[in-house]
Every structure is written in C-alpha cells, then in structure tokens.
Amino acid sequence: MINIVDRMLGFGRTLEGFHLRPKLPTAWKEARYARPFRGATFEIHIRRGSKPGIKVDGKSIAGDLIPVPQGKSGNTIVHVECEL
C-alpha cells in the first residue's frame, strides 16, 4: 500500500533523501500526508496553485530533492509545501 501512495504522491527515495514529484488526480485540489522516512517525519502538503515550487520548513528549494535532516533526533518533523 505504501508503494501505491508513494508513487501517486510522488515520493521517490534516493540515497541523498527523496524526490517529490506528485502526480495528483486532476480532480484533487490538494493532498496532505505524514511520511516517516529515515528517522524523521515529513508532513507534506501538496496543492494546486499559480506558483509551482517546493518549500521545506518555510524555505524555497531549487529542484525537487528533499534531504533528510542530519544530526537530529528521531522525533524530527519536517514541513514540506509543494505547489503544482
């Protein structure tokens, strides 16, 4: 089941972190999910909008690679906003 959700919501694991390349159904305006990954929980919000891009903890990033935080506890929460 997790592979189906990961694929639809664009979560692609890599050694450096994960790529976020969502493929939402056209009828969906947004999706939210919490995804545990390598000792952190990523709270991901994907929505349709006019300014495509990704923000991690409020900061815009170039591209779609989201690194896993280094040197933090297993209770780390990372907020990811993705606008399509």
C-alpha positions as CSV (number, residue, x, y, z in Angstrom):
1,M,0.0,0.0,0.0
2,I,2.8,2.4,0.9
3,N,4.3,2.0,-2.6
4,I,1.0,3.0,-4.2
5,V,0.7,6.1,-2.1
6,D,4.3,7.0,-2.6
7,R,4.0,6.7,-6.4
8,M,0.8,8.7,-6.7
9,L,2.1,11.4,-4.3
10,G,5.5,11.5,-6.0
11,F,7.7,10.3,-3.1
12,G,10.8,8.8,-4.7
13,R,13.5,7.5,-2.3
14,T,17.2,8.1,-3.0
15,L,20.5,7.8,-1.0
16,E,20.5,11.6,-0.5
17,G,16.9,12.0,0.6
18,F,13.8,11.8,-1.6
19,H,12.4,13.5,-4.7
20,L,8.9,14.9,-4.5
21,R,7.2,14.7,-7.9
22,P,3.5,14.4,-7.3
23,K,1.0,13.1,-9.8
24,L,-2.3,14.1,-8.2
25,P,-5.5,13.1,-10.0
26,T,-6.9,16.1,-11.8
27,A,-10.0,16.2,-9.6
28,W,-7.9,16.7,-6.4
29,K,-7.1,20.2,-5.4
30,E,-4.7,19.2,-2.6
31,A,-3.4,16.3,-0.6
32,R,-1.8,16.1,2.9
33,Y,0.1,13.2,4.4
34,A,2.8,12.4,7.0
35,R,5.6,10.2,5.8
36,P,8.1,8.7,8.2
37,F,11.5,8.4,6.4
38,R,14.9,7.7,7.8
39,G,14.3,8.9,11.4
40,A,12.2,12.0,10.6
41,T,8.5,12.6,9.8
42,F,7.8,14.6,6.7
43,E,4.5,16.5,6.9
44,I,3.8,17.0,3.2
45,H,1.1,19.3,1.8
46,I,0.6,19.3,-2.0
47,R,-1.8,21.7,-3.6
48,R,-2.6,23.2,-7.0
49,G,-1.7,26.9,-7.4
50,S,-0.2,29.5,-9.6
51,K,3.4,29.4,-8.3
52,P,4.9,25.9,-8.7
53,G,7.7,25.1,-6.3
54,I,8.7,23.4,-3.0
55,K,9.3,24.8,0.4
56,V,11.0,22.9,3.2
57,D,10.3,24.3,6.7
58,G,9.3,27.6,5.0
59,K,12.3,28.0,2.7
60,S,12.1,27.6,-1.0
61,I,14.4,25.0,-2.5
62,A,15.8,24.6,-6.1
63,G,14.6,21.3,-7.7
64,D,12.7,18.5,-6.0
65,L,15.3,16.8,-3.9
66,I,14.5,17.0,-0.2
67,P,17.4,15.9,2.1
68,V,16.9,14.1,5.3
69,P,18.0,16.3,8.3
70,Q,21.3,15.3,9.7
71,G,22.2,15.1,13.4
72,K,18.7,15.4,14.7
73,S,16.6,13.1,16.9
74,G,14.1,10.5,15.6
75,N,11.3,12.9,16.5
76,T,12.2,15.5,13.9
77,I,9.3,16.9,12.0
78,V,9.9,18.5,8.6
79,H,7.2,20.6,6.9
80,V,7.1,20.4,3.1
81,E,4.8,22.5,1.0
82,C,4.6,21.6,-2.7
83,E,2.6,23.8,-5.1
84,L,1.8,22.4,-8.6
